């Protein structure tokens, strides 16, 4: 099992294909397997690196250090160092998009092209997820999350129902999530949520100089496209693509379109 000691934890990763490195960073609670619909297309052109964020899947969790987006960005840098990657294309989805922003700001020399998918740049996005906040009994302005009041099944069910627009996907991933939750500590989900709650790049987006694609679905119920529009406006020369009818998980529901947009951007077609 390929793991490496990174930033104080054992991080699980996989490498597929050859060529320029392309690192894929998943969102809240997502692991390497969530990129299933991208691997076949991407590995034909790139050396694709997928991994489980800290505390998720096969990567170890830690209770000694609070989760922050900067810590998760440092995890990616540590993985790149382990793999001998000086510079890579970075694709971040949702929470992973926040990690990708931090990489491009704090480690600009390590980022080639940047793809930000269905993501946001400040805690103001809590206003975009009232159903999720309400269903897990957390007020948008609360300072923390209490594990005793956290209903993981209710949260995952609410998250999936909002992330997918097509009911077959909602049914399938609700079933899958039951198995995933068994291997994940609740504190690690809460840790990732805490990292999102305390993060902001809105005032620093102008520091990103990597060629950037900002891509979102027009029917994203979790992170509405207005957040992507704001990001694209603040990153110099960023390209904005809005996929008609796309959900928060349109990288799965509309994978062919998503893959084509990413490949066209990264390969310069």
N, C-alpha and C positions, 0 to 999 in steps of 0.2 A: 504494500500500500504506500504510494508516494506521499510522504509527509516531510516537512522540514521545520526546524525550530526557528520561528520568526517572532520577533518582538515579544518574547516570553511565552509563546504558545506553540503547539504543534499544529501546523496548518496543512490541511489536505488539499492536493492539487492534481490536475491532469493536464497533459500536453498532447495535442493532436495536430498532425500536419507539419508542413515545413514552410519556410519563407520568413517574411517579416513577422515579428511577434504581434499578436492581437490579444489583449487581455480583457476578459469579460467579467464584470462585477455585478453580482445579483443584488436584488432589493431585500426588503425586510423579510427575514426568515428564509430567504431563498438560498439554495446551494447549487453546486456545479451541475446537477442533473436537470435543472430548470432550463439549461441552454440546449436541450435535446434537439429542438427544431432549428437551431442555428449551426450545429457542429458540422453536419454533412456539407453544407454550402460553404462555410467559412474555411474549413480545413483544406479545401481544394486550392486555396490561395495563400493561406497564412499559417504560421505556427501559432495555434490557438491555445491559450492558457485559460483554464477554468479552475475555480477553487471554491471551497466552502468558507464563507466568512467566519470569523471567530465565533465559537459557540454554536455553530450550525453544522448539522450533518456529522462529518467525520473529523472536523476541526475541534480542538479542545476549547473548553470554556475557561474563563478566569473570573474569580470573585474578588481578586486583589486590586484590580484597576477598573475604574468606571469606563464604560464604552464612550468613545467620542469618535467623531468622523475623522479627526486627525490621526487617532490611533489606528483606525481601520485603513487609512491611507498609508500609514507607515507599514502596516502589514503587507500591503501590495508591493511597496518598495523593497521590503525584506525578501519577498518571494522573487521579485525581479533579480535581486542580487544573487540569490541562491541559484537561479537558472542562468546566470550570466547575461542577463538582458540589460543593456545600457539604456535603450529607448524603445518604446512600444506604442502602438495604437491602443487607445483606452476606450472601452465602451462600458458605460455605467447606466444601469436601469434603476429608476426610482431612488431608493436609499443609495444604491450603488452609483447613481448619477451624482449624488452629493459627494461621495468618496472620490469620484472621477474629477469633480470640480476642484476639490482640495488638492489632488495630485497635480492638476494643471497649474494651480496657483503656487503651491509650495515647492513643487519639483518640476518646474517648466522644462528643464533640460532632459527629463526622463519621458516626456510625452510627445509623441509624433502627431498623430491626428486624434481628435477627441470627439466622441459621440455621446451625447446626453439624451437619454430616452425617458420620457414620462417622469420627469423629475422636477425639483424645485430648489430654491436658493435661500429660503429662510423659514423660520418657524411660523410665519404667517400662513403657511399652507395648512395648518390645523383647521383653518376656516373652510378648507376644501373637503374635509373629511368628517362632517358632523355626525353622520350615521355611525361610523366606526367609533368615534369618540363617545357617543351616547351609549352604544351597545356594550362598551366595556367600562362604563360608569366612570369615565375620566373627563373632567372639565378641561376645556381647551387651554385655560390659563393656569391650571394646576402646575405645581413645580416638580412633582414627582409621580411615580407610579407605585402603588402598593400591590405586591404579589398576592396578598391574601384576598384582595377583591378582584383579582384578574381571572376571568373565565376564559381560558385559552380556546376551548371549543367554540364558544360564542364569538370570540374575537375572530378566529380563523374563518368561521362561517360567514360572518359579516364582511370580512375583508374579501373573501372569494366572490361573494354575491355582487360586490361593487366592482371588483377588478375585471370580471368577465361579462361580456354582453350576451353571449350565447349560452343557453341553458345546458347543452350537453357538456360543455367545458366546466360549468359550475358544478354539475353533478360529479363528474370524474375527479376534479381536483379536491372536492370536499372529501371524497373517499380516500384519495392519496394523502391528504393532510393528516388524517388520523394516524397513519403509520409514521409520518414525518415527526409529528408531535411527540411520539414515544421516545425518539432519540434526541430530543432537544429539551434542555432545561428552561423552564418558564422564565427564570431570571435572565437568560440570554436574549429572549424575545424582548423582555422589558428593558434590557440594557441597550438593545438597538433602538427601541422607541425613545429611550432617554437621549441617545446620541442625536437623533433627529430633532428632538425638542429643544436642544441647546445649541443648534447649529445655524450659521448664517454666512452666506457668501455674497449676498446681494450687493454689498458695498465694495466687494473685491473682484467682481466679475470682469471689470475692465483690465485686470492684470493677466487675464488669459490671452495668450497670443498664439496658441496652437490652432491650426485650422479646425473649425468646430462645426459639427452638424448637431442641431437640436431637433429632435423628432418626437412627435406626440400624436395621439389619437384625438379626433375631434369630439368623441363621445366618452372620454375618460372621466369617470365619476369620482375617482379618488384624487387625481391631480389634474384638474381641468387645464385645457391648453393655454389659458391666459398666463400660467406660470412659465410655460415654455416660451411664450411670446416675450415675456419680460427678460428671461435669460438671454434669448437671442438678440434682443435690443442692446443689452449691456456688454456682450462679448464682441470685441471688434471683428467685423466681417463674418460673423457667424451666419450659417445657412439654416433657415427654419423650414421644416417639412411637417405639414399637418395631414395626417392620413384620414380621409373621410370615413366615418363610422368606426374608427379604431377605439378600442377600450384601453384600460390601463395595461392589460395583458395582450395587446395586439401583436406583440412579438411572438405570441403563440397562436392566437386566433387568426392572424393575418401574416403568418410567418414568411410567405413568399414575397409579399410586398416589403416587409421589414428588412428581410435579408438583401433584397435587391437595392434598396435605398442605402443600406450600410456599405455594401460592396461597391456600388457606384461611387460613393463618396470617398472611401478609403483608397480605391484603385485609381481614382481620378477619371473615371469614365463619364 
